[in-house]
Amino acid sequence: MHVRSRVSRTVLPAALTLVLGATTVSASAPADARAEGKDAEGAAYDLVIRRGHVIDPKNGIDGVRDVAVKDGRIARVARHIDASGAEKTVEARGEYVTPGLVDMHAHLFPGPKQDYANGWHGVAPDGFTFRSGVTTAVDTGSSGASNFAQFKEEVIDKSKTRVLAFLNIVGKGMAGHPYEQDLSDMEPGPAAKVAKEFPETIVGIKTAHYNGPEWDPVENSVAAGEAAGIPAMVDFGADSPERPLSQLLTEKLRPGDVYAHMFSGLRGELGADGRLNPAMHEGRDRGIVFEVGHGGGSFSWDVAVPGMQEGFTPDVISTDLHISSMNSGMKDLSNVMSKFLTLGMPLEDVVEAATWKPARTIQRPELGNLSPGAPADIAVFSLERGRFGFVDSFGWRVDGNRKLVAETTVRAGEVVWDLNGQAAPEWHPGANPPENVAGDHEH
């Protein structure tokens, strides 16, 4: 499916710089096997995505390539792969093929309670990830040491989406206001202990929503992260003169720690002079990771526009997905990525900030790339052209002329989202249902 054109109007331009002709990455395989659409052992590929414009920042690929998948992993990326022997092909000409997106800020612990920990603010991952190209989602602090086991059993272990977690420094997680203000439930020991018990799943420590003047939540999160060898993420809570942003970014956080909601404007990110707080630049110089975490109240055009004009681009583009944000200005990760296209961020940089950079931040180098042998997590996007309105968390709209739309998403080699049936065989009278489709669903 080619890039579609809608309405031609004057809108805020997006600067898209595409660098073509990058290095091809491929697994070694005998020429005869590769020519027949087979892997090194001569077995047919499970899936070949053909003629899409591949953007794989880790491997320096930014040009038209084919991508072959075998046994749930990337088998080969090359200028031409004969797909005649492949079990399934996807024609992606005119579209962009990227690693599966890594959304580093989401709330994925739904349940009957009233907040984010086992509560109705959270969302079930598979219903809201694949449709925007996300294959890995990181829950940021919905659970803590005392309820992580429940979160793992009920959500992580049952999801097709790869779900990882920043563990909340609060033992009860994001269970609501009184619990998230309880300093006695923010000891670093329990959080570090649970993080070390589940290193395959827990990728960081989170503090959020604290309104008091004390530094304990931040310091204990950093201490737990230090003990477990993982980063801390800080949602700085209420703005407090006793806890200035400058001290957080220049003294309290370590290189590799994450400052969430970088363009919220709620905690002194923007000065009265209309320029970013100098501490933001100082923090970046120290190696602090700045992530968008758009959410329902944490992304303001008033901060993002001047910040981007200063060249302060996000390290990580993320959603802060929950039931409020997904139904307001945020919507999903592809929509947030499109906002940064509208702000002039080059497409390849936008892709990197939603794939390889978050993968590195959470110390998962096997994710966010299309290297041979990596998990076959892949997203295929159309880049629509027209007039599109992008709304911040405070109800203000900026118009853009490009919008990313997830056409096909592949998780571990399986097509899990297919907006326009690109991976499906075409129906004809008398056709039998495709294999592995008939009878899969009860209703």
C-alpha positions as CSV (number, residue, x, y, z in Angstrom):
1,M,0.0,0.0,0.0
2,H,1.4,3.3,-1.0
3,V,1.6,6.5,1.0
4,R,-1.9,8.0,0.8
5,S,-2.8,11.6,0.1
6,R,-5.8,13.2,1.8
7,V,-6.3,17.0,1.9
8,S,-3.8,19.5,0.6
9,R,-3.7,22.5,3.1
10,T,-1.1,24.7,4.6
11,V,0.1,23.1,7.9
12,L,3.1,23.2,10.1
13,P,5.8,21.5,8.1
14,A,7.7,18.4,9.2
15,A,11.4,18.1,8.3
16,L,12.0,14.5,7.2
17,T,15.6,13.7,6.4
18,L,15.9,10.2,4.9
19,V,19.4,8.8,4.3
20,L,19.3,6.1,1.7
21,G,21.7,3.4,0.7
22,A,22.9,2.3,4.1
23,T,24.8,-0.9,4.8
24,T,23.0,-4.2,4.2
25,V,22.8,-6.6,7.2
26,S,22.4,-10.3,6.4
27,A,23.0,-13.6,7.9
28,S,25.4,-15.8,6.1
29,A,23.7,-18.4,4.0
30,P,24.6,-20.4,0.9
31,A,23.7,-18.5,-2.3
32,D,21.5,-21.3,-3.7
33,A,19.4,-21.6,-0.5
34,R,19.0,-17.8,-0.3
35,A,18.0,-17.6,-3.9
36,E,15.2,-20.1,-3.2
37,G,13.8,-18.1,-0.3
38,K,15.4,-20.4,2.3
39,D,17.6,-20.0,5.3
40,A,21.2,-21.3,5.7
41,E,19.9,-24.9,6.3
42,G,17.7,-24.8,3.2
43,A,14.4,-24.5,5.2
44,A,11.8,-22.1,3.8
45,Y,11.4,-18.8,5.5
46,D,8.3,-18.4,7.6
47,L,7.7,-14.8,6.5
48,V,9.3,-12.3,4.0
49,I,8.4,-8.6,4.1
50,R,9.3,-7.3,0.7
51,R,10.4,-3.9,-0.7
52,G,9.7,-1.8,2.3
53,H,11.8,1.1,3.3
54,V,13.7,-0.4,6.3
55,I,14.7,2.0,9.1
56,D,16.9,0.1,11.6
57,P,19.0,2.7,13.5
58,K,21.1,0.1,15.4
59,N,22.4,-1.3,12.1
60,G,22.5,1.9,10.1
61,I,19.9,0.8,7.6
62,D,17.8,3.4,6.0
63,G,16.7,2.2,2.6
64,V,14.6,-0.3,0.6
65,R,15.2,-3.8,1.9
66,D,13.6,-7.2,2.2
67,V,13.3,-8.8,5.7
68,A,13.1,-12.6,6.2
69,V,11.9,-14.3,9.3
70,K,12.4,-17.9,10.5
71,D,11.4,-19.6,13.8
72,G,10.4,-16.3,15.4
73,R,13.7,-14.6,14.7
74,I,15.1,-12.3,12.1
75,A,16.9,-14.5,9.5
76,R,18.1,-11.9,7.0
77,V,17.9,-8.3,5.9
78,A,19.0,-7.7,2.3
79,R,18.3,-5.7,-0.8
80,H,16.7,-8.7,-2.4
81,I,15.4,-12.0,-0.9
82,D,13.6,-14.5,-3.1
83,A,10.3,-15.0,-1.4
84,S,9.1,-17.8,-3.7
85,G,9.7,-20.5,-1.0
86,A,8.4,-18.4,1.9
87,E,5.2,-19.5,3.7
88,K,3.9,-15.9,3.9
89,T,4.9,-12.7,2.3
90,V,3.9,-9.1,3.0
91,E,4.3,-6.5,0.2
92,A,5.5,-3.3,1.8
93,R,6.4,-1.2,-1.2
94,G,5.9,2.5,-0.3
95,E,5.8,1.8,3.4
96,Y,8.3,1.9,6.2
97,V,9.5,-1.2,8.0
98,T,11.0,-0.8,11.5
99,P,11.8,-2.9,14.5
100,G,8.8,-3.5,16.7
101,L,8.3,-0.4,18.8
102,V,9.3,-0.4,22.5
103,D,6.9,1.8,24.5
104,M,8.9,2.5,27.6
105,H,6.0,4.1,29.6
106,A,2.7,2.4,30.0
107,H,0.2,1.2,32.7
108,L,-0.8,-2.4,32.1
109,F,-2.1,-3.7,35.4
110,P,-5.9,-3.5,35.0
111,G,-8.3,-4.7,37.7
112,P,-11.2,-3.9,39.8
113,K,-9.6,-1.3,42.1
114,Q,-9.6,2.5,41.6
115,D,-6.1,3.3,40.4
116,Y,-3.2,1.9,38.4
117,A,-2.3,-1.1,40.6
118,N,-4.8,-3.8,39.8
119,G,-7.1,-0.9,38.9
120,W,-9.3,0.4,36.2
121,H,-6.8,3.1,35.0
122,G,-4.6,0.3,33.5
123,V,-5.2,-1.4,30.2
124,A,-4.8,-5.0,29.0
125,P,-1.6,-4.8,26.8
126,D,-2.6,-6.8,23.7
127,G,-5.6,-4.7,23.0
128,F,-3.7,-1.5,22.7
129,T,-0.1,-2.3,21.6
130,F,0.0,-4.2,18.4
131,R,-2.4,-1.8,16.6
132,S,0.2,1.0,16.9
133,G,3.3,-1.1,16.1
134,V,4.3,-1.8,19.7
135,T,5.7,-5.2,20.4
136,T,7.3,-4.5,23.8
137,A,5.6,-2.4,26.5
138,V,7.2,-1.4,29.8
139,D,4.8,-0.9,32.7
140,T,6.1,2.0,34.7
141,G,5.5,1.5,38.4
142,S,1.9,0.2,38.4
143,S,3.1,-2.6,40.7
144,G,5.5,-2.6,43.7
145,A,7.3,-5.3,45.6
146,S,4.2,-6.5,47.4
147,N,2.0,-7.0,44.3
148,F,4.4,-7.6,41.5
149,A,3.8,-11.4,41.7
150,Q,0.1,-10.8,41.0
151,F,0.9,-8.5,38.1
152,K,3.3,-11.1,36.6
153,E,0.8,-13.9,36.9
154,E,-2.2,-12.1,35.7
155,V,-0.7,-9.8,33.0
156,I,2.9,-10.4,32.1
157,D,2.7,-14.2,31.8
158,K,-0.6,-14.1,29.9
159,S,0.2,-11.4,27.3
160,K,1.4,-11.9,23.8
161,T,3.0,-8.4,24.0
162,R,6.4,-8.6,25.7
163,V,5.6,-6.8,29.0
164,L,8.5,-5.6,31.1
165,A,8.4,-3.4,34.2
166,F,9.8,-0.6,36.2
167,L,9.0,-1.7,39.8
168,N,7.5,1.0,42.0
169,I,9.6,2.0,45.0
170,V,6.2,2.0,46.9
171,G,5.5,-1.6,47.9
172,K,1.9,-1.3,47.0
173,G,2.6,0.3,43.7
174,M,0.4,3.0,42.2
175,A,-2.5,2.2,44.5
176,G,-3.7,5.8,45.0
177,H,-2.9,9.0,46.9
178,P,-2.5,7.8,50.5
179,Y,-0.3,4.8,49.6
180,E,1.9,6.8,47.3
181,Q,2.7,9.3,50.0
182,D,3.7,6.6,52.6
183,L,7.4,7.0,53.1
184,S,7.5,3.9,55.3
185,D,6.5,1.8,52.3
186,M,9.4,3.1,50.1
187,E,12.4,1.2,51.5
188,P,14.9,0.3,48.8
189,G,15.6,-3.2,50.2
190,P,12.3,-4.9,49.2
191,A,12.3,-3.3,45.7
192,A,15.9,-4.4,45.0
193,K,15.2,-7.9,46.3
194,V,12.2,-8.4,44.0
195,A,14.0,-6.8,41.0
196,K,16.9,-9.2,41.5
197,E,14.5,-12.2,41.7
198,F,13.0,-11.3,38.3
199,P,15.8,-9.9,36.2
200,E,14.2,-11.1,33.0
201,T,11.2,-8.9,33.5
202,I,12.1,-6.0,35.9
203,V,14.1,-3.4,34.0
204,G,14.1,-0.4,36.5
205,I,12.7,1.2,39.6
206,K,10.1,3.9,39.5
207,T,9.0,6.7,41.8
208,A,5.9,8.8,41.0
209,H,3.3,11.1,42.3
210,Y,5.0,12.0,45.6
211,N,3.9,15.4,46.9
212,G,6.0,15.9,50.0
213,P,9.2,17.9,50.3
214,E,11.5,14.9,51.1
215,W,14.0,13.4,48.7
216,D,13.4,9.9,50.1
217,P,11.4,8.5,47.2
218,V,14.1,9.6,44.7
219,E,17.1,8.6,46.8
220,N,15.5,5.2,47.7
221,S,14.7,4.5,44.1
222,V,18.2,5.2,43.0
223,A,19.6,3.1,45.8
224,A,17.3,0.2,44.8
225,G,18.4,0.6,41.2
226,E,22.0,0.7,42.2
227,A,21.6,-2.5,44.2
228,A,19.9,-4.3,41.3
229,G,22.0,-2.8,38.5
230,I,19.1,-1.1,36.8
231,P,18.0,2.5,36.1
232,A,15.6,4.6,38.1
233,M,12.8,6.5,36.5
234,V,11.4,9.7,38.2
235,D,8.0,11.1,37.7
236,F,8.7,14.1,40.0
237,G,5.3,14.5,41.5
238,A,4.2,17.9,42.7
239,D,6.6,20.8,42.2
240,S,8.2,21.7,45.5
241,P,10.7,24.4,46.3
242,E,12.5,21.9,48.7
243,R,13.0,19.6,45.7
244,P,14.1,21.7,42.8
245,L,14.4,20.2,39.3
246,S,17.9,21.5,39.1
247,Q,19.0,19.4,42.0
248,L,17.3,16.3,40.7
249,L,19.0,16.5,37.3
250,T,22.4,17.6,38.4
251,E,22.9,15.8,41.8
252,K,20.3,13.1,42.5
253,L,20.1,11.0,39.4
254,R,22.8,8.9,37.9
255,P,23.8,8.7,34.2
256,G,21.3,6.3,32.6
257,D,18.5,7.2,35.0
258,V,15.3,8.5,33.4
259,Y,13.5,11.8,33.8
260,A,9.8,11.2,32.8
261,H,7.4,13.7,31.3
262,M,10.1,15.9,30.0
263,F,7.7,18.3,28.2
264,S,5.0,18.5,30.9
265,G,5.8,22.1,32.1
266,L,4.6,21.1,35.5
267,R,7.9,21.0,37.4
268,G,9.9,23.9,36.1
269,E,11.0,22.5,32.8
270,L,10.4,25.8,31.1
271,G,11.6,29.1,32.6
272,A,9.8,32.4,32.7
273,D,12.0,33.6,29.8
274,G,10.4,30.9,27.5
275,R,13.5,28.8,27.4
276,L,14.2,25.4,28.9
277,N,15.5,25.3,32.4
278,P,19.3,25.1,32.1
279,A,19.2,22.1,34.3
280,M,17.6,20.1,31.5
281,H,20.7,20.7,29.4
282,E,23.0,20.0,32.3
283,G,21.2,16.7,33.0
284,R,21.5,15.6,29.4
285,D,25.3,16.4,29.6
286,R,25.4,14.1,32.7
287,G,23.8,11.3,30.8
288,I,20.2,11.5,32.2
289,V,17.7,10.0,29.8
290,F,14.8,12.2,28.9
291,E,11.5,10.5,27.9
292,V,8.2,12.0,26.7
293,G,5.7,10.0,28.7
294,H,2.9,12.0,27.1
295,G,0.0,10.7,29.2
296,G,-3.2,12.6,29.9
297,G,-1.5,15.6,31.6
298,S,2.2,15.5,30.8
299,F,2.8,16.9,27.3
300,S,2.5,20.6,26.5
301,W,3.1,22.3,23.2
302,D,4.1,25.3,25.3
303,V,7.2,23.3,26.4
304,A,7.7,21.0,23.5
305,V,7.9,23.6,20.8
306,P,10.5,25.9,22.4
307,G,12.4,22.8,23.7
308,M,12.6,21.4,20.2
309,Q,13.6,24.8,18.8
310,E,16.5,24.6,21.3
311,G,17.5,21.3,19.8
312,F,16.4,19.4,23.0
313,T,14.9,16.3,21.3
314,P,13.6,13.4,23.4
315,D,15.9,10.4,24.0
316,V,12.8,8.2,24.2
317,I,9.4,8.8,22.7
318,S,6.7,7.0,24.9
319,T,3.0,7.1,25.6
320,D,2.2,6.9,29.3
321,L,-0.7,4.7,28.1
322,H,-3.7,4.4,30.3
323,I,-7.5,4.7,29.9
324,S,-7.5,8.5,30.0
325,S,-4.5,9.2,27.8
326,M,-5.5,6.8,25.1
327,N,-8.9,8.5,24.7
328,S,-7.6,12.1,24.7
329,G,-4.6,13.8,23.1
330,M,-2.1,11.0,23.4
331,K,-4.0,8.2,21.6
332,D,-1.1,5.7,20.9
333,L,2.6,5.6,20.2
334,S,2.4,6.1,16.5
335,N,0.4,9.3,17.1
336,V,3.0,10.6,19.6
337,M,5.7,9.8,17.1
338,S,3.8,11.7,14.4
339,K,3.8,14.8,16.7
340,F,7.6,14.8,16.7
341,L,7.6,14.5,12.9
342,T,5.4,17.6,13.0
343,L,7.9,19.3,15.3
344,G,10.7,18.7,12.7
345,M,12.4,15.6,14.1
346,P,13.7,13.4,11.2
347,L,11.8,10.2,10.7
348,E,14.9,8.0,11.4
349,D,15.4,9.8,14.7
350,V,11.8,9.4,15.6
351,V,12.1,5.6,14.9
352,E,15.3,5.4,16.9
353,A,13.6,7.1,19.9
354,A,10.8,4.5,19.9
355,T,13.0,1.4,19.2
356,W,16.8,1.2,19.8
357,K,17.1,4.0,22.4
358,P,14.5,2.6,24.8
359,A,15.9,-0.8,24.3
360,R,19.3,0.4,25.3
361,T,17.9,2.4,28.3
362,I,16.3,-0.7,29.7
363,Q,19.4,-2.8,29.0
364,R,17.7,-5.0,26.4
365,P,20.1,-4.8,23.4
366,E,18.3,-7.8,21.7
367,L,15.3,-5.6,21.2
368,G,14.6,-2.6,19.0
369,N,16.6,-3.8,16.1
370,L,16.5,-6.1,13.1
371,S,19.8,-7.9,13.5
372,P,19.9,-11.5,12.3
373,G,19.1,-13.7,15.3
374,A,17.1,-10.9,17.1
375,P,13.4,-11.6,18.0
376,A,11.3,-11.1,14.9
377,D,9.4,-8.1,16.3
378,I,8.6,-5.9,13.3
379,A,6.3,-3.0,12.5
380,V,5.2,-1.8,9.0
381,F,3.9,1.8,8.7
382,S,2.3,3.9,6.0
383,L,3.1,7.5,6.2
384,E,-0.1,9.3,5.4
385,R,-0.1,12.8,3.9
386,G,-2.8,15.4,4.5
387,R,-3.9,17.7,7.3
388,F,-3.8,16.1,10.7
389,G,-4.6,17.7,14.1
390,F,-2.3,16.7,17.0
391,V,-3.6,17.6,20.5
392,D,-1.5,18.0,23.6
393,S,-2.5,17.1,27.2
394,F,-4.1,20.5,27.8
395,G,-6.4,20.6,24.8
396,W,-4.3,22.6,22.3
397,R,-4.0,21.5,18.7
398,V,-1.1,21.8,16.3
399,D,-1.6,20.8,12.7
400,G,0.8,18.6,10.8
401,N,1.0,17.1,7.3
402,R,2.3,13.6,8.0
403,K,1.0,10.8,10.2
404,L,2.3,7.3,10.8
405,V,-0.2,4.5,10.7
406,A,0.6,0.9,11.7
407,E,-0.3,-1.4,8.8
408,T,1.2,-4.7,10.0
409,T,2.8,-5.7,13.3
410,V,4.8,-8.9,13.8
411,R,5.6,-10.3,17.2
412,A,8.1,-13.2,17.5
413,G,7.5,-14.0,13.8
414,E,3.7,-14.0,14.0
415,V,1.5,-11.4,12.3
416,V,-0.5,-10.0,15.2
417,W,-1.9,-6.9,13.6
418,D,-2.9,-6.5,9.9
419,L,-4.8,-3.3,9.3
420,N,-5.5,-3.8,5.6
421,G,-4.9,-7.6,5.3
422,Q,-1.5,-7.3,3.7
423,A,-0.5,-10.6,5.2
424,A,-3.7,-12.4,4.3
425,P,-4.4,-14.4,1.1
426,E,-7.0,-12.9,-1.2
427,W,-10.4,-14.6,-1.0
428,H,-11.9,-16.2,-4.1
429,P,-15.1,-18.4,-4.4
430,G,-14.5,-21.8,-3.0
431,A,-11.4,-20.8,-1.1
432,N,-10.5,-22.8,2.0
433,P,-9.7,-20.8,5.2
434,P,-6.0,-20.1,5.5
435,E,-4.2,-22.6,7.7
436,N,-4.1,-21.8,11.5
437,V,-7.1,-19.4,11.1
438,A,-10.3,-21.5,11.0
439,G,-11.5,-22.5,14.5
440,D,-9.1,-20.2,16.3
441,H,-11.9,-18.1,17.8
442,E,-14.8,-19.2,19.8
443,H,-17.1,-16.4,18.5
